[in-house]
Amino acid sequence: MRMLVAAAATHSPAGTAPPRHRRRRERAAAPAPAPHKALNAILRSRVIACLRARDGETAMKAAHAAVRGGVSVLEVVMSTPGALEVICDLRRSYPSLTFGIGTVLNPEDARKAIRAGAQFLMSPGTVMEILHDLEEREVLYIPGVLTPTEVISASSAGAEVVKVYPVSVMGGEAYMRALKKPFPSLPMVASQGISIDSINGYLEAGASAVVLSDAIFDKELMRERKFDEISELANLSILQASQSRMTKI
């Protein structure tokens, strides 16, 4: 903005400010930065399926099961064996959907995830080096926050969206509502301990989306490899989020 005003001033008589209508046109001509495609996908879906598994084969089959159930945004936790291979496979199999890596704790893991094709990265806290490294990239970084101070710090450093974690142990929907109130324009993703039945409550409390882990990838179902039932939980989750969206409109 300072560059625009300075450029305009060079065409005005010395000591004379550019006409007000010209300044308005110059301000209007500066386009707002386009949001990440991944962020748009998250805001549309309102559900991020979070997958962690004991082995790569189970992770692969569970991920495909969730997609069959209607999940369009999915993250694989970095500590899952074969997580990067799962992301590669998902990107090839479903090019129109959105996949990322979660629990990214350092820049080296961030670079590995990006090379594997991750479209977004999430952390339980804010890793400033990752946030700064991704500032000019198409890969979206979602840092974790818990307090207003952490929200301000992440937002001031360039975060377009933050993850409120761990939300349920801090008071759940009530805490989500209280934390969101001072930051109405910043998208927040609620994460940790969220059940399918509580999706609507978190969305109505101000969350732009929810992260669902065990609610979709139930530990017992994963252990017994009941992937059809995982698909059913995924479908139920998407339906719940969709109904909340219609209610809010």
Summary of the structure (lengths in Angstrom):
residues: 249
radius of gyration: 20.7
end to end distance: 35.0
largest distance: 78.5
contacts: 836
relative contact order: 0.13
helix: 50%
strand: 14%
